[in-house]
Amino acid sequence: MQALRILLINPPHTAIGSRIPREHLPPLGLLSIGGPLIDAGHDVRLLDADIGPMPLKALLAEVARHAPDVVLMGHSGSSSAHPTVVGIAQALKHYLPALWIVYGGVFPTYHWQDILQQTAAIDCIVRGEGEHTIVQLMHAYATGGALDAVAGIALRVAGSPFVTADAVMISDLDQQRVGWELIEHSRYSYWGGRRAVVVQFSRGCPYLCSYCGQRGFWTRWRHRDPVLFARELARLQREHGVQVINFADELPTGSRRAWKRFLEALIAEDVGLTLVGSTRAGDIVRDADILHLYKRAGVIRFLLGIESYEAATLARIRKGADVDEDRKAIQLLRQHGILSMATYVVGFEQETDRDYWNSLRHLLRYDPDQIQLLYVTPHRWTPYFNEVATRRIIDDDQRNWDYKHQVLETQGVPPWRVFLWFKLIEAVMQLRPKALWRVLFHPDQEVRYGMRWYTRMGRRVWPHEVIGFLRNVLWMRPGRTVGEFWGGQEQLPEEALARPQRRGRADIGLQLLPSGEAKR
């Protein structure tokens, strides 16, 4: 087989989270397909245009310098990054007509038909997780094989969009490796300038939150070998000076047994890493007796999806949680010197001023160390789409569909007042005496460091959010419905991968108990 020259492009993202922090994390999705492609014998390079960000003219010059046969593009924030990807693809095709452009990620996985109909510059789309699919696709492309025989892709056949069979979900996540050699580790940092990487211990989530845009993409919860994973993180620290590990998992703690084995293995490696990630409050309560292992392994912060204070709302969005559990989880983390960040989502309902006031009161009772407010953002492949398909949107710029901009109309409260409530809640939570004491005087140096870093970040982000809102507020008028915006009233299929056939107990994998605990 002829080796291909392949260029992975991480496009610049317009979101505040990419532009303001002055820190960048490696594009894990591209690195995850880069490793298998290198092992398959291809010449692979990464162009991270998100750093800078790189202007389009400079990006085009870099692509021309690399002279690739194939460009692969994708971004973790794929819905809001999509317009940027389209612009890059069109410019590349204009200057390099023979270039073959492949696009992957969550958004193109579901909107493949619209993309292939509307964007002639994009030649092929990889649907779902891409490690196996991309190797098979590049082999077929290099050898002149039948592309439409490769599972897990969409392309044009006879000028029309065509989708192949779903790719089979990867059961053994340790089969493929991340192409860490594609990056210069010194360029990537987090948590206040500390050298950092993004990793996945697990994929997927067994819970059925109706608004989640990730659960169906991964199809089923799986995890890596705990000891091998700990060994990989230790190697990154020893060989590349990595200090911070940022978990991209929806639920790294999904199996108590596997997570405990990982913590013990990482403690045994004795490399002094700092771990940050997201999990569910229920798993923290479940692990009350082993939270000391979290701390010893280096866990300094967990993000907890609080979402709402109303039990009825939590039930309707199928969160599978309760407010008492949320409060208990925050208390347990604090007792063990681990920061809690509570995410809280507004916009599920046609909220009133009283609802926002009650949200603030309940968040004060929760007493999280850090707070992240988000606006609910409906995606067409989620069950939540069915609830809001007829609601009107107030922002039709897809670049703003990033959870940090209002996109849904709230009839009872105008957009400017929703924004004021949003910022008021953030300000009260971060400037209340308890939070300030933790910033200034907390006895745990690492906790104090984390609080100060997050406070500095907020000071930089706030002015940009206020200015951005003032620029847009005059144009925020109810327009198309959500269904009209996304091109249809019906939900797209949620699961992106085919489940492997079960051939015996050894192939069954994890079965999840109602509590979220996993067993073999």
Secondary structure, DSSP 8 states (H G I E B T S, - for coil): ----EEEEEE----SHHHHSSS-----HHHHHHHHHHHHTT-EEEEEETTTTT--HHHHHHHHHHH--SEEEE--SSHHHHHHHHHHHHHHHHHH-TT-EEEEESHHHHHSHHHHHHH-TT--EEE-S--HHHHHHHHHHHHHT--GGGSTTEEEEETTEEEE----B--S-TTSS---GGGS-GGG-EETTTEEEEEE-SEE--SS--TT-SSHHHH-S-EE--HHHHHHHHHHHHHHH---EEEE--S-TTSSHHHHHHHHHHHHHHT---EEEEEE-HHHHHHTGGGHHHHHHHTEEEEEEEEE-S-HHHHHHTT----HHHHHHHHHHHHHTT-EEEEEEEE-SS---HHHHHHHHHHHHHH--SEEEEEE----TTSTHHHHHTTSBBS---GGG-SSSS--B--TTS-HHHHHHHHHHHHHHHHHSHHHHHHHHH-SSHHHHHHHHHHHHHHHHHHHHHHHHHHHHGGG----SBHHHHHT-SS---S--SB-----SHHHH--EE-TTS-EE-
